[in-house]
Amino acid sequence: MPPTTVNREITCLKHIFNKAKEWDKIESNLISSVKLFEAQDKRIRYLEKEEIARLIDACPDYIKFRNRIIYVLETKNNEVREIPIGEITFKTLLKVRKNPNSAYVFYKKK
């Protein structure tokens, strides 16, 4: 079982025991000291055809890929995110590039 799945189950059990204690069914939460696993939930999500089309339409003309990875610098959790690019997306975006000297896909902040 993946660590993230185990963590979800442990969290659920902790909540159950907390409620039991709150409702005076038990004296103490016996699993409150159980530590969660350190887990990185690295899921790879592939774009649907419609999303690929929207991405291509939204891309500016100065596109280049060296590593076949899109780096998203500003995310909700403030962590850099790496998104692998598939062969079709790579070839399509490579066709519309305008600035072959840039290592970046989007080299303007906005």
C-alpha positions in Angstrom: 0.0 0.0 0.0 1.5 3.4 -0.9 2.4 5.7 2.0 -0.1 8.3 1.0 -2.9 5.7 1.3 -1.7 4.6 4.7 -1.5 8.3 5.8 -5.1 8.9 4.8 -6.2 5.8 6.8 -4.2 6.8 9.9 -5.7 10.3 9.7 -9.2 8.8 9.5 -8.5 6.6 12.5 -7.1 9.5 14.5 -10.3 11.5 13.8 -12.4 8.5 14.9 -10.5 8.2 18.2 -10.7 12.0 18.7 -14.5 11.9 18.3 -14.7 8.9 20.7 -12.7 10.8 23.3 -14.8 13.9 22.7 -18.0 11.8 23.3 -16.5 10.2 26.4 -16.4 6.8 24.9 -12.7 6.4 25.6 -10.3 8.0 28.1 -7.5 8.8 25.7 -6.7 8.7 22.0 -4.4 5.7 21.8 -3.1 6.5 18.4 -2.6 10.3 18.7 1.2 9.7 18.8 1.3 7.6 15.6 3.4 9.5 13.1 2.4 9.7 9.4 4.8 8.5 6.7 6.8 11.0 4.8 5.4 10.7 1.4 5.6 12.7 -1.8 2.5 12.4 -3.8 4.1 12.7 -7.3 1.3 11.9 -9.7 1.9 12.4 -13.4 -1.2 13.8 -15.1 -1.4 13.7 -18.9 -3.4 16.4 -20.7 -6.6 15.5 -22.6 -6.8 16.4 -26.3 -8.9 19.5 -25.6 -6.4 20.6 -22.9 -3.5 20.2 -25.4 -5.3 22.3 -27.9 -6.0 25.0 -25.3 -2.3 24.9 -24.2 -1.1 25.4 -27.7 -3.5 28.2 -28.3 -2.4 30.0 -25.1 1.4 29.6 -25.9 3.3 32.6 -27.1 5.5 32.4 -30.1 8.8 32.1 -28.2 8.8 28.5 -27.2 11.8 26.1 -26.8 12.3 22.8 -25.0 15.6 21.3 -24.1 14.6 18.8 -21.5 11.0 18.1 -22.5 9.8 19.4 -19.1 7.6 22.4 -18.3 8.6 24.1 -15.1 5.8 25.9 -13.3 7.4 28.3 -10.9 4.3 29.7 -9.1 2.0 27.0 -7.8 -0.6 27.0 -5.0 1.8 25.4 -2.5 4.8 27.6 -3.6 6.8 24.7 -4.9 8.3 24.4 -8.3 6.5 21.8 -10.4 7.9 19.8 -13.2 5.6 18.6 -15.9 6.9 16.1 -18.4 6.0 16.8 -22.0 4.8 13.9 -24.3 6.0 13.4 -27.8 3.0 14.9 -29.5 3.0 18.0 -27.3 6.8 18.4 -27.7 6.7 18.3 -31.5 3.7 20.6 -31.7 5.2 23.2 -29.3 8.5 23.0 -31.1 6.9 24.0 -34.3 5.7 27.3 -32.9 8.9 28.4 -31.2 10.3 31.8 -32.0 13.2 32.3 -29.7 15.6 29.3 -30.0 18.2 30.9 -27.8 16.1 30.9 -24.7 16.0 27.9 -22.3 12.6 28.9 -21.2 9.2 28.2 -22.6 7.7 31.4 -21.2 10.4 33.9 -20.4 8.1 36.7 -19.2 6.6 36.5 -15.7 3.0 37.0 -16.8 
